[in-house]
Amino acid sequence: MAGAEAAAEAAGGAQGPAEEGAELAAVIGATVPTGFELTAAAEVQEKLGSASRISRDRGKIYFEVPAGALPQVHRLRSVDNLFVVVQEFQDYQFKESKEDALKDLEDLVKQLPWTDPLKVWELNNSLKKKKTKRKKHHLQRTASKEKQNEDGAEEGAAPKDVSAEEDGAPGPTGGQDTEEAAGQAPQNGEEEENEQSDAKDELQAGSGSETKVGEGDVKVLKFRVTCNRAGDKHSFTSNEAARDFGGAVQEHFQWKADMTNFDVEVLLNIHNNEVVVGIALTEESLHRRNITHFGPTTLRSTLAYGMLRLCDPQPTDIIVDPMCGTGAIPIEGATEWPSCYHIAGDNNPQAVKRAANNICSLLKKNENKESSTSPGIPLDIIQWDICNLPLRSGSVDIIVTDMPFGKRIGSKKKNWDLYPACLLEMGRICAPGTGRAVLLTQDKKCFAKALSRMGHIWRKAQTVWVNVGGLHAAVYLLKRTWERAEEKRSFW
């Protein structure tokens, strides 16, 4: 964008445009579900070939990629939000007095290498716009084809409003995800090539023209600064740091401050003596990619992915979520591991209905893809009793579920009976010797007691400590022993 380019030049960086054939590099920061940093790092290595550094500030990883790889970065399944790093300070020395510390932060703005990170931000914006245009074009084409099939002649009908499928209850941020496409898997090989080609073209072309509002006029960028601060040795608050740092950014770039309707979000992350300045690449968290109908305890898709990856699904595995709620885990599983068969169930009819609606939304999304035939997804959902599952003994390879915490759903008192009964029934359906389970709960004391009672059929292999909506919870990886579980069937 012209505004960003002008701002970058104002920053005083003499780096200029990348030489012909040279690739602009970007250091990307990603926020991930706390506790699953290693999982996210493994995914980045696997899909992007980049090594990650895990921050001392939990829930963040950093990795370097060519700017042309931004489309693949947005398709990572374990990351919530993305930002390009302007500069990182591992051991920043803050002055003792508030005035001096804040003055140093103000002075820092002029010294930062803004040029390349702003180019990456600009490229990221252009890719989002192009993907939105492609999506609109495809919807128009699909609608025209449907009309042609119905009437025998093309009439150029207006596309159906696909946003209706996303009109469920708003997610944790309270707003709808208008640019969800940025976090979706590629529709096919052709689109992935298009995105990479777009990225390269954009790098060679330099500035786009999206910022122009009239002949000769250039749009003034609007911005805000968000400060995340942790540590007890700072003399200032996060609001004070954001205010003073933001003032210096405004003066340096001549941007206009706007806390709600902004173009650029500058991030100031302070964790003890670690300071990272970045520019946001995501407007809303990528975890809201699959869910359109939310329940009281809907699990984040990124956390669901981390739980599934923990149990290492293999082709042809049968994966069951016996307490699926709105279906976040099985939907993520069916999307990412389509060579497995996924079964979801819940005893609450309202939860089953929500999950079914989310599956329908996903199927509609798949139908909107470039390919004319949609293969569907390997997922079934049913209403059942968790303690009497209609599945044969030893027929399931993996169980992944979010157990009731006893807060919004159920009660801590009921968990003392429910948890042992669940573990027993899960042990019955899970394949002895090879089966495994990944279970999330915040009621750790109750779970530990239930697990000790079921030690003959379940062995704890790993514990991952996670933060779920501010609650300190745990994800347990359990391995099924060779011991035979009790049979409680009388109705088969």
KABEL-V344478 format. One record per helix or strand. SS is the DSSP state (H for helix, E for strand). FROM is the first residue (numbers start at 1). LEN is the number of residues. Records with the same first field share a line. If there is no record, write none. Layout:
BEGIN
SS = FROM-LEN / FROM-LEN
END
This chain:
BEGIN
H = 2-9 / 37-12 / 67-8 / 98-14 / 114-38 / 162-5 / 180-4 / 189-17 / 238-16 / 286-3 / 301-10 / 328-9 / 349-19 / 412-18 / 444-10
E = 25-8 / 52-3 / 60-7 / 79-11 / 212-3 / 217-2 / 222-9 / 256-2 / 264-8 / 274-7 / 318-4 / 341-6 / 379-5 / 385-1 / 388-1 / 396-1 / 398-5 / 430-1 / 436-6 / 458-11 / 471-10
END
